[in-house]
Amino acid sequence: MRMKCSEALVFTPSDGQFIAYNFLEKSVFECSADLLDLLSRLKDWMELDDLRNELPDFEPDEIDAILQGLLSVGALVREDTPDADKEREYRENWSWGLPTALMHFSVQDNPFITVSQAEDIQREKVRSVGLMDLHRANSDKALKLPDPMRNDLIQLMAKRRTIRRALPVPVKLDQVSDCLFSGLGITGWMRNCVGMLPLSMTPSGGGRNPYEAYVFARNVDGLERGVYHYSALGHNLERVADLEEGDITTLIGGQEWGDDKPCMILLCAHMERTMWKYEDPNAYRVIMIEAGHIGQNIMLAATEHGLTACPTAALDHAHAKSILGLTDITQAPIYALTLSMPMTEEGASPEPCHPAH
Ligand SMILES: Cc1cc2nc3c(=O)[nH]c(=O)nc-3n(C[C@H](O)[C@H](O)[C@H](O)COP(=O)(O)O)c2cc1C
């Protein structure tokens, strides 16, 4: 059995030793200078007997216990295990280096706090540091601008709201279709030095088109309940999985307002498309920004139909990837938008029922 040091470790000094963090495993452990030295010598696969030779001052039993401990915290990886496969996939496919990997893998599948926990934290913040200005005002010398509400597009934009309470009615297939087309539909093609690039209503860094959309249809008029892939190329939907009751709430990190939503669009990044062209890790930021453009167009198309699109970045990434059959390390769910008819009749609040997350 061979082992080696994990390639996903980062270290920070702390009180005479180090805190180590494995961003693929999301494990944290304390690490002495001696252990750091040992790990630095285990860069390549090593047989157990050779590993034992690296620790001449210890008895075999002690060595086995040390190695077991190091394996359990993710300091070492055993050959031919799922962890080793993940590391290999990371090494071979993640070309944007450690800082982006640290960020990306650290935010996958994290637990989310409840609304009341979020409120408690905010109340405590008000007590400890006070409220914070959310705008920077200009002086009275500032140039006055014309009334912005003078055209239809801006009036439509101003109507967009996140309303988490939904009427118990279906959304319609043509409404979902318009939302998908506004966000991702192909509206043209551009030739560059090596080939053709798809163009859409939303800009894409280098025209790399990293996003695919999946529709979670719970109650869509004209569409059988299920999970569908939207092909921007053909502007069509293909069924990829069944949709279980409760799936939407699970997929949005357990937020209870998902349960009654008739439909959700999930945007998944295929980062390899952007990596193919850009070696600069800044391209990771580009992909996140693109999700905002696509999401905004989806929200505006929904608003035009009298629907509300509720955005959320709180996601159960692993559950989503397993439903959708996405296996590559460079593919990740990034942003979800539920679609529903908002509950705005008398007595129901058109305002978000939860504070900003
Ligand atoms: C990137 C992003 C992530 C969001 N994530 C959540 C979320 O996890 N849960 C939620 O209830 N609202 C979420 N929201 C919605 C905001 O809370 C909402 O936009 C905010 O309260 C302002 O309301 P408005 O959308 O009606 O302008 C998110 C919004 C954005 C832009």
The ligand as a MOL file (V3000), in Angstrom:
LIG
                    3D

  0  0  0     0  0            999 V3000
M  V30 BEGIN CTAB
M  V30 COUNTS 31 33 0 0 0
M  V30 BEGIN ATOM
M  V30 1 C -25.9570 36.1630 -5.5070 0
M  V30 2 C -27.2130 36.2140 -4.6900 0
M  V30 3 C -27.4530 35.2010 -3.7740 0
M  V30 4 C -28.6370 35.2070 -3.0350 0
M  V30 5 N -28.8570 34.1760 -2.1800 0
M  V30 6 C -30.0160 34.1340 -1.4800 0
M  V30 7 C -30.3040 33.0560 -0.6190 0
M  V30 8 O -29.4950 32.1410 -0.4510 0
M  V30 9 N -31.4750 33.0290 0.0320 0
M  V30 10 C -32.4040 34.0180 -0.1210 0
M  V30 11 O -33.4630 33.9260 0.4920 0
M  V30 12 N -32.1580 35.0760 -0.9300 0
M  V30 13 C -31.0000 35.1540 -1.6090 0
M  V30 14 N -30.7650 36.2030 -2.4710 0
M  V30 15 C -31.8020 37.2190 -2.6750 0
M  V30 16 C -31.5500 38.4720 -1.8720 0
M  V30 17 O -31.7990 38.2400 -0.5130 0
M  V30 18 C -32.4720 39.5800 -2.4170 0
M  V30 19 O -32.0340 39.8890 -3.7130 0
M  V30 20 C -32.4200 40.8220 -1.5310 0
M  V30 21 O -33.1460 40.5860 -0.3390 0
M  V30 22 C -32.9470 42.0630 -2.2260 0
M  V30 23 O -34.2860 41.8560 -2.6480 0
M  V30 24 P -34.7360 42.0060 -4.1650 0
M  V30 25 O -34.1530 40.8780 -4.9380 0
M  V30 26 O -36.2420 41.9760 -4.1340 0
M  V30 27 O -34.2030 43.3170 -4.6750 0
M  V30 28 C -29.5830 36.2510 -3.1960 0
M  V30 29 C -29.3170 37.2730 -4.1090 0
M  V30 30 C -28.1520 37.2460 -4.8470 0
M  V30 31 C -27.8850 38.3540 -5.8220 0
M  V30 END ATOM
M  V30 BEGIN BOND
M  V30 1 1 1 2
M  V30 2 1 2 3
M  V30 3 2 2 30
M  V30 4 2 3 4
M  V30 5 1 4 5
M  V30 6 1 4 28
M  V30 7 2 5 6
M  V30 8 1 6 7
M  V30 9 1 6 13
M  V30 10 2 7 8
M  V30 11 1 7 9
M  V30 12 1 9 10
M  V30 13 2 10 11
M  V30 14 1 10 12
M  V30 15 2 12 13
M  V30 16 1 13 14
M  V30 17 1 14 15
M  V30 18 1 14 28
M  V30 19 1 15 16
M  V30 20 1 16 17
M  V30 21 1 16 18
M  V30 22 1 18 19
M  V30 23 1 18 20
M  V30 24 1 20 21
M  V30 25 1 20 22
M  V30 26 1 22 23
M  V30 27 1 23 24
M  V30 28 2 24 25
M  V30 29 1 24 26
M  V30 30 1 24 27
M  V30 31 2 28 29
M  V30 32 1 29 30
M  V30 33 1 30 31
M  V30 END BOND
M  V30 END CTAB
M  END
